[in-house]
Amino acid sequence: MMNSLILYIKTHQDVPLSHMNLILNNIIKGPFQFSWEGNFGKLVLEQPRTQYVNLKLSFDAICSDLMDDVSFVIVPRHEAKIAEVIQSMSRTGLYNLTEELTRLLLKNPALREELLTFQHEVSEDILETIKIYLELNMSVNLVAKTMYTHRNTINYRISRFIELTGIDIRQTTNGYYVYTLITWKK
């Protein structure tokens, strides 16, 4: 699941699971996990590079097949609060949650604490290392020099953060998501 890509799917009208499965199976080649509840579901792409490209290229066809506007939202990790936030969004299209994060936080400042659950899953040292790592453009060497710490320790902390939270901060959008939540002040 570490190298997979998580997307939430939302439609305006109810679509049978069998119909949604048929559409996705025709577009996404290779293994994926899918759960669906009428007009909202979760899709986990297990070969994200090629499967995401197929999904992106076929987005108009999916909308046409469903005769509905569809939202595909890429999320850094699966949790109930993120699902709830996405269900309340009205924007349709294929986009990353990070594209909407600042707007959502401005609209609802309390959302930060609800999405910042990962801060309780890691130690203060790891969280501080992650913050500096993201500020220094993901350069392990610069972080090690700045923190007067061996680069293996920095790599260990980054790996540990990813292991504990399920958020691969080495991916730019996930790093942006984490950094925005850590540093957000209104």
N, C-alpha and C positions, 0 to 999 in steps of 0.2 A: 504494500500500500504506500510505501515511502515515495516511490517514483511515479505514483499515479496522479491523475488530475481529477479533482472533484468539481462537479458542476451541479447547480440546481437548475431545474427546468420548471417553467411556469407557463400555463396557457390561460386564456380567459374563459374558455368553456371546458366542460368535462370531456375527456378523451378516454376511451376504453384502454386498459392496459395492453390488450392484444394488439390494438392498432398502433399504439405508441411503440411497442416492442418491434413490430414489423417494420416501421419506418426507421428506427434506430439500427436494426440489424442490416438493413439495406445500405446504410450510409457508413456505419462504423465497422470497419473490418478488424477482426481480432477480438480478444476477450474484453468484456466490460461488465460491470455490475450495475444493476438498475432497480430502483424501487419507485413505485408510482401510486399516487392516491387521487385519481380523478383529474385534477388540474395542476398538480404539484408533485415533483419527485426529485430524486437524487441519482446522478449518473457518475460512475467512477470509471474513468478511462485508464486501462492498465498499460497501454502503449501510447502515451499521451501525444508524442510528436506527430505521428501519422494520423492517429484517430482525431486529434483536434483539428488538423488541417482538413480532413475529410468533412468534419462537422461544419467548419467555417465555410468551406466551399459550397456546401449543400444547404446552408441556412435558408435561403429563399425557397428551395424545394421543400424543406420541412414545413415552413409556413404554408406553402401552397397545398401540400398533402393534408395538413391539418385544417386548412381553411380557417386559420386563426393566427394572430400575432403570438409569437413565442419569445420568452426570455430564457437565455442560457447565461447563468452567472457563474464564473469561475471563482471558487473560494479557496482560501489557504488551508482551511481545515473544517471538518464537519462538526458542528455542534448545534444544539437546538436554537440558540439565540440567533445565529446566523441564518438558519432556515426561516425563523420568524421575521427577521428583517427583510429577507428577500421576498417572502410572501406579501409583505406590505408595500414593496416597491412597485411603481407603475410603469417604469421604463421597459420597453421591449427591445430585444436585440441580443447580441452575443458580446459580453463584456466581462471584465474582471471586477470583483467587488471593490478592489482598490480604487477604481475609477470613480466610485460613488462614495467612498469612505469619508472624505472631508465634508461633503455636502450632508451626509447622514449625521456626522458628529456635530456639525453646526446646528442642525435641526433638533437634535436630541443629545445634549452633552452627557446625559446619564448612560448612553449607549456605550461609551468608552469603557466604563467599569464592567459592563456586562460582557464585552468582547475581550477584555484584558484578563480573562481567566487564566491564561498561560503563565502569568506572573506568579501564581501560587504553585505552579508545577516545577519551577526551577529555583535555584538558589540566587541570592543577590549578586554573588560573584559572576555567575553565568549571565544573568540579565544585564549587568553592567558591561561585561565583555561583548555581548550581542549589540548593545547600544553603540559602543565605540567601534565595533566591527562595521556596522552599517554607516556610521558617520565617516569612516575612513575608506569608503568605497570598497568594502569587503576585502581589504588587503590584510592578510594575516601577519605579514612582516611588519607593517606599520602599527598594527594593534600591539604586537609583541613589544616593539620598541617603546610605544607610548605607555604601556602598562608595566614595563620592566619585567616582563614575563616571557618564558620560553615559548616559541611558536608552537611546540607540541601541546603545551597547556592550552593555548588559544584554540588550536584545532580540536582538542578534546572537548572544550567547553561548547564550541559550535556544534560538534557532533552530538553532545549530550542534550543540548537545547532541542535539536531536531528530533532526537529519539524520544524525549519526554513530551514534547508538544505536538509532534506530527507536522510541524510547519518547517518546510525546507527553506530556510532564509537565504540559501545560496541562489535561489531564484529571485530575480529582481523584484517582481510584483509582491512576493511573499515578504521579502525584506522591507519593502515600502509599507506594507500592511502592519508589520510588527513595529517598525520604527515610528509610524504615525501614532499608533496606540500608546507606545511607551512615552513619547514626548509631547503628546497633545495637551495644549493648554488653551483655554478659551479666554 
